Amino acid sequence: MRIALVSEHASPLAALGGVDAGGQNVHVAALACALARLGHTVTVYTRRDDDSLPDRVDAAPGVEVVHLNAGSPVPVPKDDLLPYLPELAAGLAAEWARTAPDVVHAHFWMSGLICISAVQTVADAGRPRIPVVQTFHALGTVKRRYQGPDDTSPRERRTLEPWVGQTVDAIIATCSDEVTELSAMGVAPSTVSVVPCGVDLSLFRPDGPREQVPATRTRLAVVGRLVPRKGVELVIAALALLRDAGRDDVDLLIVGGGRPQDAMHEDPDGVRLLGVAAEHGVSGQVILRGQVPQAELPAILRSVAVVVCAPWYEPFGITPLEAMACGVPVVVAKVGGLTDSVVDGVTGIHVPSRDVPAIAGAVRSLLEDPDRAAALGQAGRARVANGYSWDRIAAATVDVYRTVLSAQVPNVTPGPTVTPAAPAAAFAAPQASVVTRRERRP
């Protein structure tokens, strides 16, 4: 099968930890490689954000990354990418007019928009219509609920994202909570399949090297982007409560950010978090690691006593799975996909959202009961190994592809035209023209 993965802002080649580089980058890269291992040919399309990037990169056996031109080849925050979508859609259509994939898998709502447009352009030229599968990774409705006026998404997302969900041939949700959210957006549940994110079990495993930690110190870790909604400030505040409770031997390692460790003093999020640490009197206990290659992350995880993941909301959350795969106990906020992946009291501990005392209490309970912490770590590894390998995730994803390919493809009514001249106007009223969705077979 020829498979096209489209990830307009999250390149599988990007360094992790930046503002727009996190779980989606890992997901797309790992899914592409796993699909290729199953014998499929995979092409990943993403926006060129550096003039030095080649047009095409052989990223792995059977996986090619194609950089599409859209505007100047510089980094652009994903929430500012809407004006660039017409050019991206035209680039996709030109690619697929030459060599059409069997199925297209869009990642994030803006990728869905450009895929729908490109597929329609190819179909209008007399070629067979290519089915589109969608993974959102995050939903605007949830983002607005938790971030309110701080949500930087373009206003058009409120109408365009539901339209994408109602238009594509199938949706792959990453957790059960997302199915409920999609239904509230008017998406038919019959078009939604739940396939979680996966973990590279050959990389993330309990055995292997670990970073050296001073014998008199114990480390916690948070890993990921350092944007406010990830809740790193909450963990710093919990660290202060642990100190007040007599655990002043605990350090917090913060992995992520827009720069490497020696330049984190210039990173805006890093500076903000150091200010929070100073306010709580724990500056000497907070270590900013900055960006690290994923290959180095397992050694970091194995060196810590507990990994904490305390976001305000979380569509899925790969970090707890990576920690569990390394046999490390986790403390997670009881939100979104974390309620699926982490079994409370079995593979980790759930805490209420934004509850600093609960975070501190859960961490302290594990630090003071090493046997329980070890048992949670062992159970976490078993859970990940049994259900979250990328080969298993890829096979489940292919099942969705085969379902849409086996269904009859009706002719479609064009959706909103994506024109470089006026993208905002073109996207303003997508409901005016509805694409006929193919019916999925039971």
KOLPA-816059 format. One line per 4 residues: their letters; for each residue y, z, x of C-alpha. Coordinates in steps of 0.001 Angstrom, whole numbers, plus 500000, padded with zeros to 6 digits. Layout:
N
a) Y,Z,X | ...;
END
This chain:
442
mria) 500000,500000,500000 | 503527,499203,501207 | 505675,502257,500489 | 509452,502542,500768;
lvse) 510943,506020,501100 | 514716,506126,500577 | 516680,509142,501814 | 520317,508124,501937;
hasp) 521766,511192,503698 | 518731,512978,505162 | 517301,510979,508029 | 513797,511889,509187;
laal) 515133,511529,512737 | 517974,514055,512358 | 518226,517376,514190 | 517607,520257,511816;
ggvd) 519911,523091,510878 | 523168,521249,510209 | 525069,521303,506935 | 523121,518369,505489;
aggq) 520021,518516,507692 | 517240,520749,506466 | 514198,520709,504232 | 514654,517177,502916;
nvhv) 514665,515734,506430 | 511428,517576,507238 | 509872,516571,503915 | 510625,512870,504271;
aala) 509485,512719,507898 | 506244,514600,507294 | 505417,512781,504057 | 505946,509409,505743;
cala) 503585,510296,508594 | 500949,511699,506235 | 501073,508591,504025 | 500635,506449,507142;
rlgh) 497614,508535,508183 | 496073,507639,504826 | 496347,503967,505798 | 499585,503009,504065;
tvtv) 502541,501200,505634 | 505721,503257,505259 | 509347,502279,505723 | 512043,504958,505478;
ytrr) 515575,503783,504651 | 518567,505953,505491 | 522284,505483,506154 | 523424,504721,509703;
ddds) 525685,507601,510837 | 525903,506724,514532 | 526832,503365,516029 | 524236,503792,518775;
lpdr) 521299,503906,516343 | 519099,500804,516396 | 518540,498867,513197 | 514865,499780,513162;
vdaa) 512917,502571,514841 | 509130,502918,515103 | 509038,506625,514308 | 505244,507055,514232;
pgve) 502161,504869,513841 | 502621,503064,510526 | 506143,504477,509981 | 509395,502594,510527;
vvhl) 512897,503966,509970 | 515550,501436,508936 | 519246,502286,509281 | 521406,500735,506574;
nags) 525092,500069,507108 | 527519,501668,504662 | 531059,502290,505813 | 531839,503337,509350;
pvpv) 528760,504561,511260 | 529843,508198,511362 | 528483,511352,509715 | 529686,511787,506137;
pkdd) 528892,514891,504042 | 526409,513978,501354 | 528801,515029,498581 | 531272,512388,499843;
llpy) 528789,509519,499912 | 529262,508166,496384 | 531689,505366,497408 | 529139,504148,499971;
lpel) 526282,503732,497499 | 527040,500123,496466 | 526768,498950,500067 | 523547,500912,500526;
aagl) 522120,499398,497326 | 523029,495903,498523 | 521350,496592,501853 | 518176,497733,500137;
aaew) 518153,494713,497833 | 518510,492373,500816 | 515616,494111,502581 | 513363,493972,499533;
arta) 514233,490359,498736 | 512611,489506,502075 | 509672,491929,501962 | 509152,493903,498785;
pdvv) 507339,497248,498859 | 504669,498043,496296 | 506442,501242,495284 | 509769,502901,496026;
hahf) 510129,506670,496378 | 513734,507898,496178 | 514713,511255,497645 | 517813,512954,496164;
wmsg) 519757,511750,493134 | 521998,509317,495034 | 518958,507636,496544 | 517679,507233,492997;
lici) 520871,505435,492007 | 520730,502947,494839 | 517002,502337,494358 | 517409,501592,490650;
savq) 520234,499179,491447 | 518366,497457,494284 | 515172,497100,492250 | 517161,495544,489415;
tvad) 518855,493097,491771 | 515486,491965,493114 | 514086,491642,489579 | 517123,489616,488454;
agrp) 516302,487143,491228 | 512927,486494,489599 | 510793,488794,491737 | 508368,491324,490212;
ripv) 509966,494643,489359 | 509194,497408,491861 | 508446,500827,490338 | 510659,503738,491354;
vqtf) 509408,507309,491841 | 512018,510061,492211 | 512093,513414,494003 | 515386,515251,493494;
halg) 514992,518047,496077 | 517899,519842,494352 | 519471,519538,490904 | 523171,519549,490158;
tvkr) 522715,521731,487071 | 521252,524495,489210 | 523849,524061,491932 | 526703,524378,489415;
ryqg) 525119,527425,487830 | 525032,529353,491089 | 528009,527942,492979 | 530453,527425,490112;
pddt) 533816,526166,491391 | 532469,526109,494960 | 530128,523251,494070 | 531322,520227,496044;
spre) 529177,517635,494245 | 531061,514618,492874 | 531876,515048,489192 | 529901,511882,488401;
rrtl) 526697,513749,489247 | 526770,515453,485847 | 526012,512177,484073 | 524366,510133,486801;
epwv) 521662,512594,487821 | 520228,512955,484283 | 520431,509177,483922 | 518358,508737,487071;
gqtv) 515780,511180,485730 | 515604,509356,482406 | 515405,505924,484054 | 512919,506046,486928;
daii) 509237,505407,486356 | 508056,508846,487454 | 509406,512074,488914 | 507739,514273,491483;
atcs) 509033,517833,491099 | 508422,520246,493933 | 507926,523357,491771 | 507272,524424,488185;
devt) 510796,525791,487785 | 512160,522278,488326 | 510118,520920,485411 | 511966,523261,483052;
elsa) 515323,522217,484493 | 514470,518522,484152 | 513412,518972,480539 | 516783,520573,479787;
mgva) 518395,517435,481289 | 516587,515229,478776 | 513757,514103,481046 | 510428,513614,479288;
pstv) 507862,516088,480672 | 505200,513366,480518 | 506948,511555,483366 | 506968,514577,485686;
svvp) 504261,515595,488146 | 504453,518708,490340 | 503660,518119,494005 | 504980,520794,496391;
cgvd) 506278,520339,499902 | 503798,520651,502728 | 503387,522165,506173 | 502210,520709,509471;
lslf) 499222,522983,510009 | 498547,521647,513498 | 502037,522761,514592 | 502523,525887,512494;
rpdg) 499538,528143,513141 | 499005,531806,514124 | 497704,531095,517624 | 499915,529700,520341;
preq) 502855,530699,522524 | 505518,533077,521298 | 508964,533946,522513 | 509345,537098,524544;
vpat) 510980,540015,522709 | 512000,543199,524521 | 509320,545852,524071 | 511811,548262,522527;
rtrl) 513108,545772,519927 | 511751,544339,516672 | 512942,541014,515322 | 513531,539616,511872;
avvg) 514383,535947,511394 | 516136,533666,508961 | 515710,529923,509457 | 517587,527010,507942;
rlvp) 521036,525783,507134 | 523728,528442,507355 | 525696,527442,504266 | 526650,530422,502049;
rkgv) 524120,529746,499292 | 521281,530313,501777 | 522132,534036,501700 | 522207,534791,505422;
elvi) 525104,537191,504813 | 522811,539199,502546 | 520264,539604,505325 | 522971,540745,507752;
aala) 524052,543351,505198 | 520409,544430,504832 | 520209,544792,508613 | 523057,547304,508413;
llrd) 521151,549284,505764 | 518102,549345,508014 | 520259,550724,510821 | 521652,553392,508492;
agrd) 518071,554324,507582 | 517257,554924,511237 | 515899,551498,512202 | 518486,550613,514830;
dvdl) 515801,548904,516921 | 515807,545816,514682 | 517512,542527,515588 | 518140,539523,513359;
livg) 517505,536077,514820 | 519398,533355,512918 | 517980,529878,513535 | 520062,526952,512315;
ggrp) 523608,525676,512349 | 525452,522590,513420 | 525239,523162,517176 | 522845,524337,519899;
qdam) 522831,527999,520892 | 525377,527764,523702 | 527927,526160,521352 | 527393,528258,518224;
hedp) 530680,530083,518877 | 532309,526782,517827 | 530202,526333,514692 | 532179,527270,511525;
dgvr) 529160,528818,509829 | 528214,530638,513003 | 531725,532054,513340 | 531633,533152,509709;
llgv) 528327,534961,510156 | 529470,536676,513338 | 532438,537939,511344 | 530089,539315,508691;
aaeh) 528032,541018,511403 | 531185,542597,512846 | 532228,543872,509412 | 528867,545599,509055;
gvsg) 528853,546946,512605 | 525728,545046,513678 | 527211,542442,516032 | 524933,543592,518834;
qvil) 521870,543102,516640 | 522550,539523,515490 | 521425,536557,517602 | 522637,533053,516743;
rgqv) 520000,530620,517998 | 521603,527451,516614 | 519697,524211,516228 | 516211,524056,517668;
pqae) 513692,521191,517721 | 510987,521731,515144 | 508375,521759,517902 | 509918,524986,519228;
lpai) 510052,526749,515881 | 506427,528053,515729 | 506863,530063,518949 | 509994,531621,517470;
lrsv) 508246,532469,514200 | 505258,534063,515951 | 507613,536356,517853 | 509139,538025,514769;
avvv) 507864,540782,512529 | 509185,539396,509235 | 510838,536182,508078 | 513427,536678,505341;
capw) 514495,533933,502936 | 517158,535206,500518 | 518991,532213,499009 | 520977,532388,495802;
yepf) 518724,529604,494551 | 516102,527421,496228 | 514602,524167,494905 | 511544,524714,497082;
gitp) 511963,526339,500486 | 509867,525127,503417 | 510666,527992,505805 | 508477,530619,504064;
leam) 505535,528210,504140 | 506037,527585,507857 | 506157,531327,508485 | 503056,531911,506359;
acgv) 501266,529146,508249 | 501993,531113,511445 | 500573,534268,509883 | 503974,535964,509593;
pvvv) 504781,538041,506466 | 507754,536908,504399 | 510334,538536,502155 | 511818,536038,499698;
akvg) 514272,536009,496824 | 512531,535559,493496 | 514140,532187,492740 | 513083,528570,492216;
gltd) 510197,527242,494231 | 509777,530478,496192 | 508106,532014,493141 | 505405,529323,493359;
svvd) 504733,529278,497078 | 504872,533026,497837 | 502527,535272,495837 | 504230,538629,495433;
gvtg) 502263,541436,497054 | 499630,539026,498355 | 501282,536615,500788 | 504749,538178,500852;
ihvp) 507229,540260,498890 | 509586,539051,496160 | 513013,540650,495833 | 515669,540088,493151;
srdv) 518310,537495,493920 | 521307,538781,495937 | 519917,542334,496080 | 520719,543661,499559;
paia) 519051,547102,499121 | 515890,545376,497869 | 515821,543121,500946 | 516262,546109,503243;
gavr) 513613,548099,501394 | 511054,545296,501479 | 511592,544671,505193 | 511402,548366,506010;
slle) 508155,548749,504054 | 506566,546032,506204 | 507933,547375,509472 | 506515,550797,508675;
dpdr) 503119,549507,507533 | 501860,547049,510166 | 498418,546822,508565 | 499911,545649,505284;
aaal) 502185,543218,507106 | 499193,541763,508940 | 497235,541425,505701 | 500105,539562,504036;
gqag) 500333,537262,507046 | 496624,536483,506976 | 496682,535804,503235 | 499737,533607,503680;
rarv) 497988,531484,506282 | 494962,531081,504004 | 497143,530051,501058 | 499026,527441,503053;
angy) 495858,526057,504647 | 494169,525720,501250 | 497009,524098,499309 | 499922,522902,501414;
swdr) 498652,520611,504165 | 500638,517384,504351 | 497451,515341,503984 | 496796,517049,500665;
iaaa) 500420,516574,499571 | 500360,512907,500570 | 497148,512309,498613 | 498678,513884,495503;
tvdv) 501795,511762,495974 | 499693,508594,496220 | 498047,509552,492923 | 501494,509394,491297;
yrtv) 502186,506026,492937 | 498895,504641,491648 | 499686,505848,488131 | 502954,503950,487960;
lsaq) 501431,500877,489592 | 498601,500798,487081 | 500972,500844,484115 | 502404,497691,482629;
vpnv) 505920,496894,483772 | 508193,495767,480948 | 511353,493789,481550 | 514253,496159,481942;
tpgp) 517760,496219,480600 | 520234,496452,483463 | 521700,499875,484125 | 525179,500560,485479;
tvtp) 526220,497862,487901 | 526766,499149,491414 | 529704,497159,492777 | 531531,497860,496037;
aapa) 534884,497320,494321 | 534740,500165,491838 | 531751,502492,492203 | 533329,505374,490289;
aafa) 534104,503187,487279 | 530681,501601,487411 | 529009,505010,487402 | 531224,506527,484712;
apqa) 529071,505824,481652 | 525441,505165,482534 | 524267,505942,478995 | 525805,502692,477781;
svvt) 522794,500789,479080 | 519367,502368,479201 | 516535,501105,481346 | 513271,500943,479457;
rrer) 510863,503356,481107 | 507260,502345,481457 | 504836,504627,479634 | 502585,506651,481909;
rp) 498928,506645,481081 | 497311,510037,480455;
END
